[in-house]
Amino acid sequence: MDPSALQNMDRDALKKQIENMKYQASMERWPLSKSIAEYVSNKCDTTKTKPRKVNHCFL
């Protein structure tokens, strides 16, 4: 492989990484207290995933 191909690959990878970082920076931030309150007020236990104990909000 020639060095210019490697350089272009690195540049493309950096562009993707920057795009991902921009997306993450634009995400809504919640304080931890709000996240905990949301988790506590959840009606079902999302940690139960065994077939006989299915109590999952998305099912």
PDB file of N, CA, C and O in Angstrom:
ATOM      1  N   MET A   1       0.839  -1.179   0.000  1.00  0.00           N
ATOM      2  CA  MET A   1       0.000   0.000   0.000  1.00  0.00           C
ATOM      3  C   MET A   1       0.882   1.239   0.000  1.00  0.00           C
ATOM      4  O   MET A   1       1.874   1.309   0.725  1.00  0.00           O
ATOM      5  N   ASP A   2       0.516   2.198  -0.807  1.00  0.00           N
ATOM      6  CA  ASP A   2       1.353   3.395  -0.857  1.00  0.00           C
ATOM      7  C   ASP A   2       0.980   4.358   0.278  1.00  0.00           C
ATOM      8  O   ASP A   2      -0.147   4.321   0.770  1.00  0.00           O
ATOM      9  N   PRO A   3       1.911   5.211   0.692  1.00  0.00           N
ATOM     10  CA  PRO A   3       1.687   6.123   1.825  1.00  0.00           C
ATOM     11  C   PRO A   3       0.523   7.088   1.619  1.00  0.00           C
ATOM     12  O   PRO A   3      -0.136   7.459   2.590  1.00  0.00           O
ATOM     13  N   SER A   4       0.252   7.503   0.382  1.00  0.00           N
ATOM     14  CA  SER A   4      -0.851   8.447   0.171  1.00  0.00           C
ATOM     15  C   SER A   4      -2.199   7.795   0.488  1.00  0.00           C
ATOM     16  O   SER A   4      -3.106   8.467   0.980  1.00  0.00           O
ATOM     17  N   ALA A   5      -2.340   6.504   0.214  1.00  0.00           N
ATOM     18  CA  ALA A   5      -3.581   5.799   0.544  1.00  0.00           C
ATOM     19  C   ALA A   5      -3.773   5.746   2.058  1.00  0.00           C
ATOM     20  O   ALA A   5      -4.885   5.935   2.553  1.00  0.00           O
ATOM     21  N   LEU A   6      -2.698   5.492   2.788  1.00  0.00           N
ATOM     22  CA  LEU A   6      -2.784   5.476   4.249  1.00  0.00           C
ATOM     23  C   LEU A   6      -3.141   6.851   4.794  1.00  0.00           C
ATOM     24  O   LEU A   6      -3.926   6.959   5.736  1.00  0.00           O
ATOM     25  N   GLN A   7      -2.579   7.890   4.218  1.00  0.00           N
ATOM     26  CA  GLN A   7      -2.862   9.249   4.670  1.00  0.00           C
ATOM     27  C   GLN A   7      -4.333   9.590   4.438  1.00  0.00           C
ATOM     28  O   GLN A   7      -4.968  10.205   5.295  1.00  0.00           O
ATOM     29  N   ASN A   8      -4.877   9.199   3.288  1.00  0.00           N
ATOM     30  CA  ASN A   8      -6.286   9.455   3.007  1.00  0.00           C
ATOM     31  C   ASN A   8      -7.194   8.676   3.948  1.00  0.00           C
ATOM     32  O   ASN A   8      -8.235   9.183   4.367  1.00  0.00           O
ATOM     33  N   MET A   9      -6.810   7.454   4.280  1.00  0.00           N
ATOM     34  CA  MET A   9      -7.603   6.664   5.216  1.00  0.00           C
ATOM     35  C   MET A   9      -7.630   7.341   6.578  1.00  0.00           C
ATOM     36  O   MET A   9      -8.683   7.415   7.210  1.00  0.00           O
ATOM     37  N   ASP A  10      -6.511   7.826   7.028  1.00  0.00           N
ATOM     38  CA  ASP A  10      -6.454   8.510   8.314  1.00  0.00           C
ATOM     39  C   ASP A  10      -7.308   9.770   8.287  1.00  0.00           C
ATOM     40  O   ASP A  10      -8.002  10.060   9.261  1.00  0.00           O
ATOM     41  N   ARG A  11      -7.271  10.508   7.216  1.00  0.00           N
ATOM     42  CA  ARG A  11      -8.051  11.735   7.094  1.00  0.00           C
ATOM     43  C   ARG A  11      -9.546  11.418   7.132  1.00  0.00           C
ATOM     44  O   ARG A  11     -10.314  12.116   7.795  1.00  0.00           O
ATOM     45  N   ASP A  12      -9.959  10.366   6.421  1.00  0.00           N
ATOM     46  CA  ASP A  12     -11.362   9.969   6.434  1.00  0.00           C
ATOM     47  C   ASP A  12     -11.804   9.529   7.828  1.00  0.00           C
ATOM     48  O   ASP A  12     -12.901   9.865   8.273  1.00  0.00           O
ATOM     49  N   ALA A  13     -10.952   8.786   8.505  1.00  0.00           N
ATOM     50  CA  ALA A  13     -11.275   8.344   9.857  1.00  0.00           C
ATOM     51  C   ALA A  13     -11.401   9.535  10.794  1.00  0.00           C
ATOM     52  O   ALA A  13     -12.293   9.568  11.642  1.00  0.00           O
ATOM     53  N   LEU A  14     -10.519  10.509  10.648  1.00  0.00           N
ATOM     54  CA  LEU A  14     -10.599  11.706  11.486  1.00  0.00           C
ATOM     55  C   LEU A  14     -11.871  12.496  11.200  1.00  0.00           C
ATOM     56  O   LEU A  14     -12.493  13.018  12.124  1.00  0.00           O
ATOM     57  N   LYS A  15     -12.261  12.589   9.940  1.00  0.00           N
ATOM     58  CA  LYS A  15     -13.499  13.298   9.594  1.00  0.00           C
ATOM     59  C   LYS A  15     -14.704  12.623  10.238  1.00  0.00           C
ATOM     60  O   LYS A  15     -15.583  13.300  10.770  1.00  0.00           O
ATOM     61  N   LYS A  16     -14.751  11.291  10.192  1.00  0.00           N
ATOM     62  CA  LYS A  16     -15.854  10.563  10.823  1.00  0.00           C
ATOM     63  C   LYS A  16     -15.865  10.782  12.329  1.00  0.00           C
ATOM     64  O   LYS A  16     -16.920  10.955  12.939  1.00  0.00           O
ATOM     65  N   GLN A  17     -14.682  10.771  12.912  1.00  0.00           N
ATOM     66  CA  GLN A  17     -14.586  10.971  14.355  1.00  0.00           C
ATOM     67  C   GLN A  17     -15.064  12.372  14.734  1.00  0.00           C
ATOM     68  O   GLN A  17     -15.758  12.531  15.739  1.00  0.00           O
ATOM     69  N   ILE A  18     -14.709  13.376  13.957  1.00  0.00           N
ATOM     70  CA  ILE A  18     -15.144  14.745  14.225  1.00  0.00           C
ATOM     71  C   ILE A  18     -16.653  14.864  14.071  1.00  0.00           C
ATOM     72  O   ILE A  18     -17.298  15.541  14.872  1.00  0.00           O
ATOM     73  N   GLU A  19     -17.232  14.218  13.052  1.00  0.00           N
ATOM     74  CA  GLU A  19     -18.684  14.236  12.872  1.00  0.00           C
ATOM     75  C   GLU A  19     -19.382  13.612  14.078  1.00  0.00           C
ATOM     76  O   GLU A  19     -20.387  14.138  14.557  1.00  0.00           O
ATOM     77  N   ASN A  20     -18.854  12.496  14.567  1.00  0.00           N
ATOM     78  CA  ASN A  20     -19.435  11.848  15.744  1.00  0.00           C
ATOM     79  C   ASN A  20     -19.337  12.738  16.973  1.00  0.00           C
ATOM     80  O   ASN A  20     -20.271  12.800  17.772  1.00  0.00           O
ATOM     81  N   MET A  21     -18.218  13.422  17.129  1.00  0.00           N
ATOM     82  CA  MET A  21     -18.040  14.304  18.278  1.00  0.00           C
ATOM     83  C   MET A  21     -18.995  15.487  18.204  1.00  0.00           C
ATOM     84  O   MET A  21     -19.520  15.917  19.231  1.00  0.00           O
ATOM     85  N   LYS A  22     -19.228  16.020  17.011  1.00  0.00           N
ATOM     86  CA  LYS A  22     -20.185  17.119  16.849  1.00  0.00           C
ATOM     87  C   LYS A  22     -21.585  16.658  17.230  1.00  0.00           C
ATOM     88  O   LYS A  22     -22.328  17.383  17.892  1.00  0.00           O
ATOM     89  N   TYR A  23     -21.942  15.444  16.807  1.00  0.00           N
ATOM     90  CA  TYR A  23     -23.252  14.893  17.152  1.00  0.00           C
ATOM     91  C   TYR A  23     -23.385  14.744  18.667  1.00  0.00           C
ATOM     92  O   TYR A  23     -24.410  15.114  19.239  1.00  0.00           O
ATOM     93  N   GLN A  24     -22.364  14.209  19.312  1.00  0.00           N
ATOM     94  CA  GLN A  24     -22.405  14.027  20.763  1.00  0.00           C
ATOM     95  C   GLN A  24     -22.469  15.365  21.486  1.00  0.00           C
ATOM     96  O   GLN A  24     -23.134  15.483  22.515  1.00  0.00           O
ATOM     97  N   ALA A  25     -21.789  16.368  20.961  1.00  0.00           N
ATOM     98  CA  ALA A  25     -21.804  17.688  21.591  1.00  0.00           C
ATOM     99  C   ALA A  25     -23.174  18.340  21.480  1.00  0.00           C
ATOM    100  O   ALA A  25     -23.542  19.157  22.324  1.00  0.00           O
ATOM    101  N   SER A  26     -23.931  17.988  20.449  1.00  0.00           N
ATOM    102  CA  SER A  26     -25.248  18.599  20.266  1.00  0.00           C
ATOM    103  C   SER A  26     -26.347  17.866  21.031  1.00  0.00           C
ATOM    104  O   SER A  26     -27.492  18.319  21.049  1.00  0.00           O
ATOM    105  N   MET A  27     -26.018  16.744  21.661  1.00  0.00           N
ATOM    106  CA  MET A  27     -27.024  15.971  22.393  1.00  0.00           C
ATOM    107  C   MET A  27     -27.477  16.724  23.634  1.00  0.00           C
ATOM    108  O   MET A  27     -26.734  17.514  24.217  1.00  0.00           O
ATOM    109  N   GLU A  28     -28.723  16.455  24.019  1.00  0.00           N
ATOM    110  CA  GLU A  28     -29.267  17.085  25.221  1.00  0.00           C
ATOM    111  C   GLU A  28     -28.598  16.485  26.456  1.00  0.00           C
ATOM    112  O   GLU A  28     -28.493  15.265  26.582  1.00  0.00           O
ATOM    113  N   ARG A  29     -28.157  17.334  27.348  1.00  0.00           N
ATOM    114  CA  ARG A  29     -27.508  16.875  28.577  1.00  0.00           C
ATOM    115  C   ARG A  29     -28.523  16.919  29.718  1.00  0.00           C
ATOM    116  O   ARG A  29     -29.265  17.891  29.863  1.00  0.00           O
ATOM    117  N   TRP A  30     -28.549  15.875  30.512  1.00  0.00           N
ATOM    118  CA  TRP A  30     -29.396  15.820  31.697  1.00  0.00           C
ATOM    119  C   TRP A  30     -28.515  15.783  32.930  1.00  0.00           C
ATOM    120  O   TRP A  30     -27.490  15.101  32.939  1.00  0.00           O
ATOM    121  N   PRO A  31     -28.899  16.507  33.968  1.00  0.00           N
ATOM    122  CA  PRO A  31     -28.156  16.355  35.222  1.00  0.00           C
ATOM    123  C   PRO A  31     -28.406  14.955  35.786  1.00  0.00           C
ATOM    124  O   PRO A  31     -29.443  14.348  35.517  1.00  0.00           O
ATOM    125  N   LEU A  32     -27.478  14.462  36.544  1.00  0.00           N
ATOM    126  CA  LEU A  32     -27.583  13.110  37.089  1.00  0.00           C
ATOM    127  C   LEU A  32     -28.835  12.950  37.943  1.00  0.00           C
ATOM    128  O   LEU A  32     -29.457  11.887  37.929  1.00  0.00           O
ATOM    129  N   SER A  33     -29.212  13.984  38.682  1.00  0.00           N
ATOM    130  CA  SER A  33     -30.407  13.892  39.526  1.00  0.00           C
ATOM    131  C   SER A  33     -31.657  13.642  38.681  1.00  0.00           C
ATOM    132  O   SER A  33     -32.545  12.902  39.104  1.00  0.00           O
ATOM    133  N   LYS A  34     -31.737  14.241  37.505  1.00  0.00           N
ATOM    134  CA  LYS A  34     -32.883  14.027  36.618  1.00  0.00           C
ATOM    135  C   LYS A  34     -32.858  12.606  36.057  1.00  0.00           C
ATOM    136  O   LYS A  34     -33.903  11.964  35.947  1.00  0.00           O
ATOM    137  N   SER A  35     -31.682  12.118  35.707  1.00  0.00           N
ATOM    138  CA  SER A  35     -31.562  10.754  35.190  1.00  0.00           C
ATOM    139  C   SER A  35     -31.966   9.733  36.251  1.00  0.00           C
ATOM    140  O   SER A  35     -32.656   8.760  35.946  1.00  0.00           O
ATOM    141  N   ILE A  36     -31.543   9.949  37.483  1.00  0.00           N
ATOM    142  CA  ILE A  36     -31.888   9.032  38.571  1.00  0.00           C
ATOM    143  C   ILE A  36     -33.385   9.069  38.834  1.00  0.00           C
ATOM    144  O   ILE A  36     -34.004   8.022  39.026  1.00  0.00           O
ATOM    145  N   ALA A  37     -33.976  10.259  38.846  1.00  0.00           N
ATOM    146  CA  ALA A  37     -35.418  10.377  39.062  1.00  0.00           C
ATOM    147  C   ALA A  37     -36.190   9.664  37.957  1.00  0.00           C
ATOM    148  O   ALA A  37     -37.193   9.006  38.234  1.00  0.00           O
ATOM    149  N   GLU A  38     -35.744   9.784  36.727  1.00  0.00           N
ATOM    150  CA  GLU A  38     -36.382   9.099  35.598  1.00  0.00           C
ATOM    151  C   GLU A  38     -36.277   7.584  35.769  1.00  0.00           C
ATOM    152  O   GLU A  38     -37.239   6.863  35.503  1.00  0.00           O
ATOM    153  N   TYR A  39     -35.134   7.106  36.204  1.00  0.00           N
ATOM    154  CA  TYR A  39     -34.938   5.665  36.409  1.00  0.00           C
ATOM    155  C   TYR A  39     -35.818   5.146  37.543  1.00  0.00           C
ATOM    156  O   TYR A  39     -36.426   4.083  37.419  1.00  0.00           O
ATOM    157  N   VAL A  40     -35.888   5.887  38.647  1.00  0.00           N
ATOM    158  CA  VAL A  40     -36.667   5.462  39.805  1.00  0.00           C
ATOM    159  C   VAL A  40     -38.159   5.467  39.484  1.00  0.00           C
ATOM    160  O   VAL A  40     -38.890   4.591  39.945  1.00  0.00           O
ATOM    161  N   SER A  41     -38.618   6.440  38.703  1.00  0.00           N
ATOM    162  CA  SER A  41     -40.044   6.535  38.395  1.00  0.00           C
ATOM    163  C   SER A  41     -40.475   5.563  37.302  1.00  0.00           C
ATOM    164  O   SER A  41     -41.661   5.482  36.985  1.00  0.00           O
ATOM    165  N   ASN A  42     -39.533   4.827  36.724  1.00  0.00           N
ATOM    166  CA  ASN A  42     -39.845   3.854  35.684  1.00  0.00           C
ATOM    167  C   ASN A  42     -40.702   2.741  36.282  1.00  0.00           C
ATOM    168  O   ASN A  42     -40.381   2.218  37.349  1.00  0.00           O
ATOM    169  N   LYS A  43     -41.780   2.380  35.609  1.00  0.00           N
ATOM    170  CA  LYS A  43     -42.743   1.416  36.145  1.00  0.00           C
ATOM    171  C   LYS A  43     -42.229  -0.025  36.147  1.00  0.00           C
ATOM    172  O   LYS A  43     -42.686  -0.835  36.953  1.00  0.00           O
ATOM    173  N   CYS A  44     -41.308  -0.353  35.280  1.00  0.00           N
ATOM    174  CA  CYS A  44     -40.852  -1.740  35.211  1.00  0.00           C
ATOM    175  C   CYS A  44     -39.347  -1.820  35.459  1.00  0.00           C
ATOM    176  O   CYS A  44     -38.614  -0.840  35.321  1.00  0.00           O
ATOM    177  N   ASP A  45     -38.927  -3.005  35.825  1.00  0.00           N
ATOM    178  CA  ASP A  45     -37.511  -3.253  36.084  1.00  0.00           C
ATOM    179  C   ASP A  45     -36.862  -3.714  34.786  1.00  0.00           C
ATOM    180  O   ASP A  45     -37.111  -4.831  34.333  1.00  0.00           O
ATOM    181  N   THR A  46     -36.046  -2.883  34.193  1.00  0.00           N
ATOM    182  CA  THR A  46     -35.432  -3.214  32.906  1.00  0.00           C
ATOM    183  C   THR A  46     -34.268  -4.185  33.048  1.00  0.00           C
ATOM    184  O   THR A  46     -33.698  -4.612  32.045  1.00  0.00           O
ATOM    185  N   THR A  47     -33.905  -4.542  34.285  1.00  0.00           N
ATOM    186  CA  THR A  47     -32.797  -5.479  34.468  1.00  0.00           C
ATOM    187  C   THR A  47     -33.259  -6.928  34.393  1.00  0.00           C
ATOM    188  O   THR A  47     -32.426  -7.828  34.287  1.00  0.00           O
ATOM    189  N   LYS A  48     -34.559  -7.176  34.445  1.00  0.00           N
ATOM    190  CA  LYS A  48     -35.084  -8.539  34.340  1.00  0.00           C
ATOM    191  C   LYS A  48     -35.183  -8.907  32.866  1.00  0.00           C
ATOM    192  O   LYS A  48     -36.045  -8.400  32.148  1.00  0.00           O
ATOM    193  N   THR A  49     -34.310  -9.779  32.428  1.00  0.00           N
ATOM    194  CA  THR A  49     -34.327 -10.147  31.012  1.00  0.00           C
ATOM    195  C   THR A  49     -34.417 -11.649  30.789  1.00  0.00           C
ATOM    196  O   THR A  49     -34.409 -12.093  29.641  1.00  0.00           O
ATOM    197  N   LYS A  50     -34.500 -12.438  31.838  1.00  0.00           N
ATOM    198  CA  LYS A  50     -34.620 -13.883  31.668  1.00  0.00           C
ATOM    199  C   LYS A  50     -35.990 -14.191  31.060  1.00  0.00           C
ATOM    200  O   LYS A  50     -36.955 -13.474  31.325  1.00  0.00           O
ATOM    201  N   PRO A  51     -36.086 -15.230  30.261  1.00  0.00           N
ATOM    202  CA  PRO A  51     -37.356 -15.532  29.579  1.00  0.00           C
ATOM    203  C   PRO A  51     -38.556 -15.660  30.511  1.00  0.00           C
ATOM    204  O   PRO A  51     -39.655 -15.245  30.145  1.00  0.00           O
ATOM    205  N   ARG A  52     -38.378 -16.217  31.692  1.00  0.00           N
ATOM    206  CA  ARG A  52     -39.503 -16.409  32.612  1.00  0.00           C
ATOM    207  C   ARG A  52     -39.794 -15.167  33.443  1.00  0.00           C
ATOM    208  O   ARG A  52     -40.852 -15.077  34.065  1.00  0.00           O
ATOM    209  N   LYS A  53     -38.887 -14.225  33.461  1.00  0.00           N
ATOM    210  CA  LYS A  53     -39.071 -13.017  34.257  1.00  0.00           C
ATOM    211  C   LYS A  53     -39.104 -11.778  33.369  1.00  0.00           C
ATOM    212  O   LYS A  53     -38.567 -10.734  33.739  1.00  0.00           O
ATOM    213  N   VAL A  54     -39.726 -11.887  32.214  1.00  0.00           N
ATOM    214  CA  VAL A  54     -39.747 -10.764  31.282  1.00  0.00           C
ATOM    215  C   VAL A  54     -40.662  -9.687  31.829  1.00  0.00           C
ATOM    216  O   VAL A  54     -41.871  -9.884  31.952  1.00  0.00           O
ATOM    217  N   ASN A  55     -40.090  -8.577  32.148  1.00  0.00           N
ATOM    218  CA  ASN A  55     -40.824  -7.403  32.603  1.00  0.00           C
ATOM    219  C   ASN A  55     -40.088  -6.208  32.027  1.00  0.00           C
ATOM    220  O   ASN A  55     -39.479  -5.425  32.756  1.00  0.00           O
ATOM    221  N   HIS A  56     -40.150  -6.082  30.732  1.00  0.00           N
ATOM    222  CA  HIS A  56     -39.358  -5.078  30.032  1.00  0.00           C
ATOM    223  C   HIS A  56     -40.288  -4.072  29.378  1.00  0.00           C
ATOM    224  O   HIS A  56     -41.265  -4.464  28.739  1.00  0.00           O
ATOM    225  N   CYS A  57     -40.010  -2.803  29.520  1.00  0.00           N
ATOM    226  CA  CYS A  57     -40.881  -1.736  29.015  1.00  0.00           C
ATOM    227  C   CYS A  57     -41.102  -1.805  27.511  1.00  0.00           C
ATOM    228  O   CYS A  57     -42.156  -1.393  27.028  1.00  0.00           O
ATOM    229  N   PHE A  58     -40.145  -2.311  26.771  1.00  0.00           N
ATOM    230  CA  PHE A  58     -40.224  -2.265  25.320  1.00  0.00           C
ATOM    231  C   PHE A  58     -40.861  -3.511  24.726  1.00  0.00           C
ATOM    232  O   PHE A  58     -40.969  -3.621  23.505  1.00  0.00           O
ATOM    233  N   LEU A  59     -41.284  -4.447  25.557  1.00  0.00           N
ATOM    234  CA  LEU A  59     -41.911  -5.676  25.043  1.00  0.00           C
ATOM    235  C   LEU A  59     -43.404  -5.581  25.161  1.00  0.00           C
ATOM    236  O   LEU A  59     -44.113  -6.514  24.783  1.00  0.00           O
TER     237      LEU A  59
END
